[in-house]
Amino acid sequence: MSATLNARIAQVFDEPGCDHNQAKGEKERKKGCTKQLTPGAAAGGCAFDGAKIALQPIVDVAHLVHGPIACEGNSWDNRHSASSGPQTYRTGYTTDINEFDVIYGAEKRLFKAIREILDKTDPPAIFVYQTCVTAMIGDDIEAVCKRASEKFGKPVIPIDAPGFAGPKNLGNKLGAEALLDHVIGTMEPAFTTPTDINIIGEYNLSGELWQVRPLLDALGVRVLSCISGDGRYAEVASAHRARANMMVCSKSMINIATRMQQRWGIPYFEGSFYGISDMSTTLREIARLLLQTGGPADLPARAEALIAVEEARAWERIRAYRQRLAGKKVLLITGGVKSWSVVSALQEAGLEVVGTSVKKSTKEDKQKIKEIMGITGEDSAHMIDDMTPREMYAMLRDARADIMLSGGRSQFVALKARMPWMDINQERHHAYAGYEGMVTMVAEIDKAIFNPVWQQVRSKAPWETTDALLAA
């Protein structure tokens, strides 16, 4: 790895927002926080994939992958991050290097690709992603991007996160570092208000941000930028003028919140949009932080009035579902912020969470899980560090859970056990954020559990019944 990339990774690991990291000695901290990958094992996404996931939801930017075409093919459109306008982000751009480029270098090819994108689509900026092959042959994408910016007069941003640098989560943070180094603070907003906020680590999956924005609008709070769901380059570039930051997923972009606090004095808090009580807590925290930074004095009172109306409406809409779902058991296999935020929402629906995965969760996430689930001391029976498919299957087959909520890769385990399953990860087609999202999530769980197909697939096949009668 280059000296520049090593320095950037070291900066990511020196994270003041992580208590666990700060408790380490200098030597241990330099080693980083990521578990080394096991050869031959399913490793999940690479650093390049993590950076692309984190930044691609900026919808008006052209995202150019400098590397073999397979890198772009495997990472394109892998999340349902919705846009309210531009669709530039959904076009896959790649330099598609070949063997000749590997031998002689592909910097000229990259420069020509940048020029072609600007000529054909003229986006406000281009993000150029480094990949393993181009990093190993020594292509200097930072130099090429700098030269292209000077020649064409448009921001061309290098995202130096080749896959071999580490796992997906490191890539999330390297993508965030690129925003801090080259984007945030480079433009000024057309105007500012005393209630401007940034939402960090929210990707607008299936339009979830759109279920939260009306609540903030009703409160009189303006989202100056969302990093990065349904984002615009100019909004992200002027994000340093916000009065407060909300951190949605600390696992992916905590470094943006902490660096913005250091550079521009913008306070932040970590909140959740999942569940009735967590959504209300988030609105209260936004009002509290904005009041501290000079916002309207009546903002907390307005927040309480809005919460009272929305909570009453949401509780009434899920009342019938709560009666049907009371006592049903859920196995939650996800990660990051959802490992604790979704737990709270499930409990409000009357469900019992028998286990939640913590493999991708931070120390703070685990502490929140303990608080929400009432886990005391060292008891961690409900906190699953790394559950194998065989263990998932056994748990569902023995009916220790009535439904499993997970990502798409685990769905076949539940189906093999003839148990209901619902997608809770980034590939989902329903938005579960806010009060409206809570109602949607409860309704989808109800549909999954009480679908008549489960009674049919668990019963004996007609020929099995016939064979038994003949044998008798």
HUURMO-V144433 format. One record per helix or strand of 3 or more residues. SS is the DSSP state (2 for helix, 1 for strand). FROM is the first residue (numbers start at 1). TO is the last residue. If there is no record, write none. Layout:
ss from to
SS FROM TO
SS FROM TO
//
This chain:
ss from to
2 3 13
2 19 22
2 26 31
2 47 56
1 62 66
2 69 75
2 88 90
2 99 104
2 107 120
1 125 130
2 132 136
2 141 152
1 155 159
2 163 165
2 168 182
1 196 202
2 208 219
1 222 228
2 233 237
2 239 241
1 244 247
2 250 264
1 267 270
2 276 292
2 299 325
1 329 333
2 338 348
1 352 357
2 363 373
2 389 397
1 403 406
2 408 416
1 420 423
2 434 449
2 453 458
2 462 471
//
